[in-house]
């Protein structure tokens, strides 16, 4: 589904491609549960739409 392009060690970011779209994931020291829940729902929604 996704392909890891590169992981930068200087900054906590990961760049991937998902279905042709470039996506940047940024990580923080402190968890944000609201953002985590939003991302989880978005990923589950995208997965369920792609399997139909």
Backbone as CSV, one residue per row, in Angstrom:
resi,resn,N_x,N_y,N_z,CA_x,CA_y,CA_z,C_x,C_y,C_z
1,UNK,0.835,-1.196,0.000,0.000,0.000,0.000,0.870,1.246,0.000
2,UNK,1.774,1.353,0.979,2.647,2.512,1.054,4.092,2.096,0.897
3,UNK,4.913,3.022,0.428,6.318,2.754,0.230,7.111,3.809,0.974
4,UNK,8.051,3.385,1.810,8.865,4.340,2.557,9.879,4.952,1.604
5,UNK,9.885,6.276,1.520,10.835,6.969,0.654,12.133,7.236,1.412
6,UNK,12.027,7.868,2.584,13.215,8.121,3.386,12.806,8.449,4.809
7,UNK,13.717,8.218,5.727,13.520,8.589,7.127,14.678,9.504,7.506
8,UNK,14.357,10.710,7.956,15.394,11.655,8.345,15.678,11.499,9.829
9,UNK,16.941,11.350,10.187,17.296,11.176,11.587,17.412,12.508,12.305
10,UNK,17.675,13.617,11.592,17.799,14.912,12.234,16.455,15.397,12.776
11,UNK,15.400,15.193,12.006,14.060,15.590,12.427,13.177,14.344,12.446
12,UNK,12.246,14.289,13.382,11.392,13.096,13.473,10.284,13.104,12.420
13,UNK,10.655,12.902,11.155,9.702,12.861,10.047,9.927,11.596,9.231
14,UNK,8.860,11.123,8.625,8.949,10.011,7.699,8.156,10.397,6.463
15,UNK,8.744,10.185,5.301,8.090,10.506,4.038,7.717,9.205,3.343
16,UNK,6.438,9.051,3.003,5.961,7.845,2.334,5.074,8.242,1.161
17,UNK,4.805,7.288,0.292,3.857,7.479,-0.798,2.714,6.496,-0.607
18,UNK,1.497,7.006,-0.579,0.311,6.177,-0.413,-0.588,6.399,-1.612
19,UNK,-0.772,5.365,-2.400,-1.605,5.409,-3.600,-1.256,6.615,-4.476
20,UNK,0.042,6.862,-4.655,0.503,7.933,-5.531,0.608,9.304,-4.881
21,UNK,0.183,9.439,-3.640,0.251,10.727,-2.935,1.423,10.718,-1.969
22,UNK,2.220,11.800,-1.982,3.312,11.926,-1.029,2.751,12.365,0.319
23,UNK,3.155,11.655,1.373,2.669,11.922,2.723,3.873,12.110,3.641
24,UNK,3.822,13.134,4.489,4.866,13.359,5.486,4.279,13.124,6.867
25,UNK,4.905,12.226,7.616,4.494,11.955,8.990,5.492,12.644,9.914
26,UNK,4.987,13.477,10.822,5.834,14.193,11.776,5.565,13.649,13.170
27,UNK,6.624,13.350,13.894,6.507,12.756,15.215,6.910,13.770,16.282
28,UNK,6.288,13.667,17.443,6.588,14.567,18.550,6.985,13.762,19.777
29,UNK,7.540,14.449,20.747,7.923,13.796,21.999,6.699,13.446,22.840
30,UNK,5.657,14.282,22.771,4.463,14.110,23.592,3.288,13.669,22.708
31,UNK,2.591,12.630,23.128,1.470,12.114,22.348,0.274,13.065,22.380
32,UNK,-0.439,13.160,21.264,-1.670,13.935,21.168,-2.767,12.945,20.793
33,UNK,-3.561,12.528,21.766,-4.552,11.474,21.550,-5.628,11.872,20.553
34,UNK,-5.985,13.156,20.502,-7.001,13.620,19.555,-6.502,13.475,18.112
35,UNK,-5.276,13.869,17.873,-4.699,13.736,16.531,-4.522,12.262,16.177
36,UNK,-4.075,11.450,17.127,-3.894,10.025,16.878,-5.214,9.363,16.473
37,UNK,-6.299,9.710,17.149,-7.612,9.150,16.811,-8.060,9.603,15.427
38,UNK,-7.802,10.857,15.080,-8.174,11.374,13.756,-7.405,10.649,12.650
39,UNK,-6.103,10.485,12.847,-5.277,9.803,11.845,-5.717,8.345,11.703
40,UNK,-5.993,7.702,12.814,-6.444,6.308,12.782,-7.729,6.176,11.975
41,UNK,-8.697,7.051,12.219,-9.962,7.000,11.481,-9.759,7.289,9.998
42,UNK,-8.883,8.240,9.684,-8.613,8.565,8.284,-7.977,7.381,7.562
43,UNK,-7.023,6.723,8.202,-6.371,5.570,7.590,-7.331,4.403,7.431
44,UNK,-8.153,4.149,8.447,-9.142,3.073,8.337,-10.163,3.362,7.251
45,UNK,-10.585,4.618,7.154,-11.527,5.004,6.104,-10.945,4.838,4.717
46,UNK,-9.692,5.250,4.550,-9.027,5.105,3.250,-8.845,3.640,2.897
47,UNK,-8.502,2.825,3.881,-8.324,1.395,3.635,-9.633,0.743,3.250
48,UNK,-10.711,1.076,3.966,-11.997,0.439,3.665,-12.522,0.866,2.298
49,UNK,-12.250,2.104,1.885,-12.688,2.550,0.551,-11.883,1.890,-0.548
50,UNK,-10.591,1.610,-0.297,-9.760,1.000,-1.333,-10.062,-0.476,-1.514
51,UNK,-10.660,-1.119,-0.518,-10.960,-2.541,-0.629,-12.336,-2.806,-1.247
52,UNK,-13.097,-1.749,-1.544,-14.421,-1.942,-2.147,-14.332,-2.044,-3.649
